[in-house]
Amino acid sequence: MKTEKGMVLLLCLIFLTALTLLGLSASAEAILQSKLSANLRESEQAKQSALSALSFAENWLLNLDGLAPETCTTACIGLKLHATGNLPADPEFKDLSWWENQGHQAGVDPQTAERLSHIAVASISPPYWVIEAVHEAPLPEGESTGLQIWYRILARGSGRTSAGVSVVESIVVRSWSAVENPELTIKSGRVAWRELR
């Protein structure tokens, strides 16, 4: 009789131990899933911030009036439009201070410093964009005199923490007239896009 009571107690203890281990395993799995979900949300927010900055930069460039802006090979003042080869080979890995010094904050007109919109306000830092003129050629024959310029636009966005950073890049082609002519039809648009980080 005493042996039977001891066996029941032992079986209960084994059963309780198994249930405890099962519960701990389930809670560890739930914690892991929660962390994965938070990381995914963080990286998606950083990507959306970068895409918003890229869209702002593209629209600003494509809607710019007048003659083609000048590129700069040294430190720029006002509009920072970099010449071909002026940017490092891996700008996607540069820190925020590099982006602040070499580019422009999204939502702010780089020529007037006027805030046009608020982009990615929930991010830990504002998104930035950098633009480089990578190639230029005269307009095809039969077109107005002017230039066709290919621009490389890079945009950096962040999430709610400094760990979440995304960098995207696009190539935009823009035709510029040699003389200011408001009636001229300008051919322009995005020709390529990719995510760098």
N, C-alpha and C positions, 0 to 999 in steps of 0.2 A: 504494500500500500504506500509506504513512504517512498519507495522507488518510483512508483507511478506518478506521484505528486511531483517528484523531482524532475521526471522526464517532461511533464506538462510545462513546468516552469522553464526548463531548458528550451523546449520547443517555442514557447512564447518569447523568450529572449532572442532566439535566432530569428524568429519572424519579425520582431520589433527592430532588430538590427538591419534586416534586409529592407524593411520599409523606410528606415532612416536613411540608409545608403541610396535608395531609390529617390527619396525626396531631395537629398543633397545633390544628386546627379541632375534631377530636373531643374532645381533652382540654379545650378551652375550653367546649364544649357540656356535657361531664360536670361541670365545675366549676360552670357556671351551674345545671344541674339539681340539683346538690347544695345550692347556696345557696337555690334555690327550695324545695326539700324542707325544709331547715332552717327557713326562714321560715314555711312552712305548719305545721310541727310546733310552732313557737313560738307562732303565733297560735292554734292549736287548743288548746294547753296553757293559754294565758291565758283562752280562752273557757270551757274546762272548769272552771278555777279560779273564774271569775265565776259560772258556773251552779251550782257547789257552794255558793258563798256565798249565792246567791239562794235555793236550796233550803233551806239552813239557816235563813235569816231567815224564810222563809214558814212553815216547820214550827214555828219558835219562836213566831211570832205566832199561828198557828192553834191551838196547844196551850196558849196562855197562859190561866191560870185567873184568876177574879175579875172585877172590874169593868174597864171600858175604861181603859187607861192615859192619863194626861193628856199633852197635847201641850205643846210649849214654843215660845215665840216669841223668846226670848233664849237665851243660852248655857245648855245643859241640864246637869244633874248626874245621873250614873248613866245611866238610860235616856234616850237622845237620840231622842225622837219628835217630829219637826218638824211644825209647823203648816202649813197651806196657804199656799203662796207664800213660805215661809221659805228654800227652797233656790234656788240660782241657776238661770238658764235652761239652762245647759250644764254640769251637774256631771260629765258624761262626760269633759270635758277638764281637770278639776281635777287637781292633782298629788297624790301619795300623802299628803302632810302634811294636805291638806284632808280627805281621807277619814278619816284617823286622828282629826282633831279633830271632825268632824261625824258620824261613824258608829261602827260597832262591828266588831271583828274577828270574822270567821266562826269558829265553833267555840267561842266564849266567850259564856256567858250574860251579857247586858248588865246584868241586875239584880244578879247575885251575883258577877260577875267570875270565875266558876268555869269552867275549861276543860272542855267537854263532849266535844269531838272535835278531831282534828287534820285540817285541810282544806288541800289543795294544798301539802304539805310540800316538794315539789320546786321551787316557785316562788321567785323572788328575794325577793318580799315577800308577807306573808300577805294573803289576800283580805279585803275589807271590805264592809260593807253599810250603807246609809242608808235610813231609813224616814220617810215623810211622810204624814200624814193629809190626804187631798185632798178628801174629801166625807163628810158624815154626814147621816143622815135617821132619823126615827123608824121603828121596825119597823112593817110593814104591820098593818092592823087585824086583830084575832083572834089575833095573836101576843102573846107576853109583852111587858110594857113594857120598853123599852130602846132601843138605837140600832143602826143598821146603818152601819158606817164603811168607806169605801173607802180603802185604803192604797196608796201608790206605793212600791215597794221597788226600790232601785238597788243593784247589786252590782258591785264592781270586782275583777278578777283579773289576775294577771300570769304571764308565762312564766318561763323561766330567766334572761332578761336584762331590763333596764329598757325595752327597745324593744317588747316584747310586752305590750300592755295591752288588756283587753277589759272593756266595761261592758254589762251587761244590765239590763233593767227589767221589772217585772211589776206588775200591778194586782191586789190581793187584796181581796175583800170579806169582812167579818167582822161578825157580829151579836153584840151584847153585851147582857146583861140589866142592868136597872137595879138589881137586888139580886142578891147572891151566891146562886146556886141550883145545886148540883152536878148535879141531875137535868135541868136545862134542856138541850134539844137546840139546839146552836148551828149555824146555817147559815153556812157559810164556804167559801172556796176562791179559786183563781186565776181571773180572768176575762179577762186579756190578758197578753201577753208580747211583748217585742221586743228585738233587739240594737241598742244605740246606738253601740258602737265596737268 
